[in-house]
Amino acid sequence: MLLLESPHNERFKKLLKLSNDNKFRRQQKLFIVEGLKEIRVALEHHYQIQEVYIDQKYITAYPEKEFEEIPATALKHDLFTKLVYREDASYMLAVMKEPELSLDKIKLPKNPLIVILENVEKPGNLGAILRTCDAVGADAVILSQEHHNFFHPNVIRSSVGTVFSNQIAFADGASIKNWCEKNKIKVYAAALQTDSFYTNVDYSGGTAFVMGAEDTGLNEFWREAADQIIKIPMLGYNDSLNVSVSAAVLLYEARRQREL
């Protein structure tokens, strides 16, 4: 197995850029997955793997037979640690191909449950929402924005690999709204500009919850495009919850109603 030892190696520099540069990842349509568990989840959900890299320090732990048809390269330990978020917790990473993330690729059941996120920038929040969506059996997570950050390393890590088990897409707001109308999905915008509490709404039909950025909330487009604005009661000093917590509250209410 080839060993890369120099930080000036072109392959290593590309890996480092894939690890740190979201724009570069999108341009290359490639991303890094660290950790054997997460790699297996991605493969289970039909993501395409291009190559794998193994920390030289843990080379004996590499399950070579499982990946015998995949090009594998060893990395010097200090180089490997520059690429991963969890030093000494991961000994393997994979370079994967980005799938097509269009709305047309989403397969919907009857009465789907969808989450739409507008400009949620913090990878940890997006990862936590993906994890909750997997837990409640949501049917898709859609980003309402020009670009996406689904495959940021911290999204993959904080989602515990559920970015791969969820159906995901991104598009502009108007396209998403038209897609919801076409599929008979009602859009409920989580915002403060309403007297309607989330517990007073029926989510048994096709439902999409749309939530905004952590600091600014939803923009005017989604507040106007939504079928209804709903809010979560805030009884203390603060007037809002973390967006991932809000998503969990709304999704589990929808799941509770559907199991009655």
C-alpha positions as CSV (number, residue, x, y, z in Angstrom):
1,M,0.0,0.0,0.0
2,L,1.3,3.4,-1.0
3,L,2.3,5.7,1.9
4,L,1.9,9.5,1.7
5,E,4.3,11.3,4.0
6,S,4.7,14.9,2.7
7,P,2.2,17.8,3.3
8,H,3.3,19.1,-0.1
9,N,2.0,16.1,-2.0
10,E,-0.7,17.1,-4.4
11,R,-3.0,14.4,-3.4
12,F,-2.8,15.4,0.2
13,K,-3.3,19.1,-0.6
14,K,-6.5,18.1,-2.5
15,L,-7.7,16.1,0.5
16,L,-7.0,19.0,2.8
17,K,-9.0,21.3,0.6
18,L,-11.9,18.8,0.5
19,S,-11.8,18.8,4.3
20,N,-11.8,22.6,4.7
21,D,-13.4,24.2,1.7
22,N,-17.1,23.9,1.1
23,K,-17.0,25.6,-2.2
24,F,-14.2,23.4,-3.4
25,R,-16.2,20.3,-2.4
26,R,-19.2,21.5,-4.4
27,Q,-17.0,22.2,-7.5
28,Q,-15.3,18.8,-7.3
29,K,-18.6,17.1,-6.4
30,L,-16.5,15.1,-3.9
31,F,-16.5,15.0,-0.1
32,I,-14.7,13.3,2.7
33,V,-16.3,10.8,5.2
34,E,-14.3,10.0,8.3
35,G,-14.9,6.9,10.4
36,L,-15.7,3.3,9.4
37,K,-19.2,3.4,10.8
38,E,-20.1,6.5,8.7
39,I,-18.5,5.0,5.6
40,R,-20.5,1.9,5.9
41,V,-23.8,3.9,6.3
42,A,-23.0,5.8,3.2
43,L,-22.3,2.6,1.2
44,E,-25.5,1.0,2.6
45,H,-27.4,4.0,1.1
46,H,-25.8,3.7,-2.3
47,Y,-23.2,6.5,-2.1
48,Q,-20.3,5.9,-4.5
49,I,-16.9,5.7,-3.0
50,Q,-13.8,6.8,-4.9
51,E,-10.9,5.9,-2.6
52,V,-9.9,5.4,1.0
53,Y,-7.1,6.6,3.2
54,I,-5.9,4.9,6.4
55,D,-3.9,6.4,9.3
56,Q,-0.5,4.6,9.2
57,K,-0.6,4.4,13.0
58,Y,-3.7,2.1,12.8
59,I,-2.9,0.3,9.6
60,T,-3.5,-3.1,11.1
61,A,-7.1,-2.3,11.9
62,Y,-8.0,-1.6,8.3
63,P,-10.6,-4.2,7.1
64,E,-8.9,-4.8,3.8
65,K,-11.2,-7.6,2.6
66,E,-14.3,-5.3,3.0
67,F,-12.7,-2.7,0.7
68,E,-10.5,-4.8,-1.5
69,E,-11.8,-3.3,-4.7
70,I,-11.4,0.3,-3.5
71,P,-8.0,2.1,-4.1
72,A,-6.4,2.5,-0.6
73,T,-3.5,4.7,0.5
74,A,-1.8,5.1,3.9
75,L,-1.2,8.5,5.4
76,K,1.4,9.4,7.9
77,H,-0.3,9.9,11.2
78,D,0.4,13.7,11.5
79,L,-1.1,14.2,8.0
80,F,-4.1,12.1,8.8
81,T,-4.9,14.1,11.9
82,K,-5.0,17.3,9.8
83,L,-8.0,15.9,7.8
84,V,-10.2,14.6,10.6
85,Y,-12.3,16.2,13.4
86,R,-11.9,13.3,15.8
87,E,-8.1,12.7,16.3
88,D,-7.4,9.1,17.3
89,A,-11.2,8.3,17.1
90,S,-11.1,7.7,13.3
91,Y,-8.4,5.7,11.5
92,M,-10.0,5.7,8.1
93,L,-11.6,8.2,5.7
94,A,-13.2,7.9,2.3
95,V,-13.6,10.2,-0.6
96,M,-17.1,9.9,-1.9
97,K,-19.0,11.3,-4.9
98,E,-21.7,13.8,-4.3
99,P,-25.1,12.5,-5.6
100,E,-27.6,14.6,-7.5
101,L,-29.6,16.6,-5.0
102,S,-32.5,17.8,-7.1
103,L,-36.1,17.8,-5.9
104,D,-37.0,15.4,-8.7
105,K,-35.0,12.7,-7.0
106,I,-37.1,12.7,-3.8
107,K,-39.5,9.7,-3.6
108,L,-42.6,10.6,-1.6
109,P,-45.1,8.3,0.2
110,K,-48.7,9.3,0.9
111,N,-48.9,12.2,3.4
112,P,-45.1,13.0,3.5
113,L,-43.4,14.7,6.3
114,I,-40.7,17.2,5.1
115,V,-38.3,19.7,6.7
116,I,-37.3,22.8,4.7
117,L,-34.4,24.8,6.1
118,E,-33.6,28.3,4.9
119,N,-29.9,29.3,5.2
120,V,-29.1,27.2,8.3
121,E,-25.4,27.8,8.3
122,K,-24.0,26.1,11.4
123,P,-23.0,22.5,10.4
124,G,-23.7,21.2,13.9
125,N,-27.4,22.4,13.8
126,L,-27.9,20.9,10.3
127,G,-26.4,17.6,11.5
128,A,-28.6,17.5,14.6
129,I,-31.7,18.2,12.4
130,L,-30.8,15.3,10.1
131,R,-30.4,13.0,13.0
132,T,-33.8,14.0,14.3
133,C,-35.4,13.5,10.9
134,D,-33.9,10.0,10.7
135,A,-35.3,9.3,14.2
136,V,-38.9,10.4,13.4
137,G,-38.9,8.9,9.9
138,A,-39.2,12.2,8.0
139,D,-39.3,11.8,4.3
140,A,-36.8,14.5,3.2
141,V,-34.7,17.4,4.3
142,I,-34.5,20.3,1.8
143,L,-32.3,23.3,1.9
144,S,-33.8,26.5,0.6
145,Q,-30.8,28.4,-0.7
146,E,-28.4,28.8,-3.6
147,H,-25.8,26.3,-2.3
148,H,-25.7,23.5,0.2
149,N,-23.4,22.3,3.0
150,F,-24.8,18.8,3.5
151,F,-21.3,17.2,3.2
152,H,-19.4,19.5,5.5
153,P,-17.4,17.1,7.7
154,N,-19.1,18.4,10.9
155,V,-22.5,17.8,9.3
156,I,-21.6,14.2,8.7
157,R,-20.1,13.8,12.2
158,S,-23.0,15.5,14.1
159,S,-25.6,13.7,12.1
160,V,-23.9,10.4,13.0
161,G,-24.1,9.4,9.4
162,T,-27.8,10.1,9.0
163,V,-27.1,12.6,6.3
164,F,-26.8,9.5,4.2
165,S,-30.0,7.8,5.4
166,N,-32.2,10.9,4.8
167,Q,-33.4,12.0,1.4
168,I,-31.8,15.4,0.8
169,A,-32.1,18.1,-1.8
170,F,-31.6,21.9,-2.2
171,A,-33.3,24.5,-4.4
172,D,-34.4,28.1,-4.4
173,G,-37.5,29.0,-2.4
174,A,-39.9,29.4,-5.4
175,S,-39.0,26.0,-6.8
176,I,-39.5,24.3,-3.4
177,K,-42.9,26.0,-2.9
178,N,-44.0,24.9,-6.4
179,W,-42.9,21.4,-5.6
180,C,-44.8,21.3,-2.4
181,E,-48.0,22.5,-4.2
182,K,-47.5,19.9,-6.9
183,N,-47.3,17.2,-4.2
184,K,-50.1,18.5,-2.1
185,I,-47.8,19.3,0.8
186,K,-48.9,22.1,3.2
187,V,-46.1,24.4,4.3
188,Y,-46.0,25.5,8.0
189,A,-43.5,28.3,8.7
190,A,-42.0,28.4,12.2
191,A,-41.9,32.1,13.1
192,L,-42.9,34.6,15.8
193,Q,-45.3,36.6,13.7
194,T,-48.4,34.7,14.6
195,D,-50.8,33.8,17.4
196,S,-51.1,30.2,16.3
197,F,-49.4,27.7,18.5
198,Y,-48.0,24.6,16.8
199,T,-50.1,22.2,18.9
200,N,-53.3,23.6,17.4
201,V,-52.7,22.4,13.8
202,D,-53.4,19.1,12.1
203,Y,-50.3,17.6,10.5
204,S,-51.8,14.3,9.5
205,G,-51.7,15.2,5.8
206,G,-48.7,16.1,3.7
207,T,-46.7,18.5,5.8
208,A,-43.5,20.6,5.5
209,F,-42.0,22.5,8.3
210,V,-39.9,25.4,7.2
211,M,-37.4,27.0,9.6
212,G,-34.9,29.8,9.1
213,A,-31.4,30.8,10.0
214,E,-30.2,30.7,13.6
215,D,-29.8,34.5,13.9
216,T,-32.3,36.0,11.5
217,G,-35.2,33.5,11.3
218,L,-37.3,33.2,8.1
219,N,-37.2,35.8,5.4
220,E,-40.3,37.4,4.0
221,F,-40.6,34.9,1.1
222,W,-41.4,31.9,3.3
223,R,-43.5,33.9,5.7
224,E,-45.7,34.8,2.8
225,A,-45.5,31.6,0.9
226,A,-46.4,29.4,3.8
227,D,-49.9,28.0,4.2
228,Q,-49.7,28.9,7.9
229,I,-47.3,30.4,10.3
230,I,-47.0,28.6,13.6
231,K,-44.9,29.2,16.8
232,I,-43.6,27.3,19.8
233,P,-44.6,28.9,23.1
234,M,-41.7,30.7,24.8
235,L,-42.4,31.3,28.5
236,G,-39.1,32.5,29.7
237,Y,-36.7,35.5,29.0
238,N,-35.6,34.3,25.6
239,D,-37.9,34.5,22.5
240,S,-36.6,31.5,20.5
241,L,-35.1,28.0,20.6
242,N,-32.1,26.7,18.8
243,V,-33.3,25.7,15.3
244,S,-32.4,22.0,15.8
245,V,-34.5,21.9,19.0
246,S,-37.4,23.7,17.2
247,A,-37.3,21.1,14.5
248,A,-37.4,18.2,17.0
249,V,-40.4,19.8,18.8
250,L,-42.4,20.2,15.6
251,L,-41.4,16.8,14.1
252,Y,-42.3,14.8,17.2
253,E,-45.7,16.6,17.4
254,A,-46.4,15.6,13.8
255,R,-45.3,12.0,14.5
256,R,-47.5,11.9,17.7
257,Q,-50.5,13.0,15.7
258,R,-49.9,10.4,13.0
259,E,-49.8,7.6,15.6
260,L,-53.0,8.4,17.3
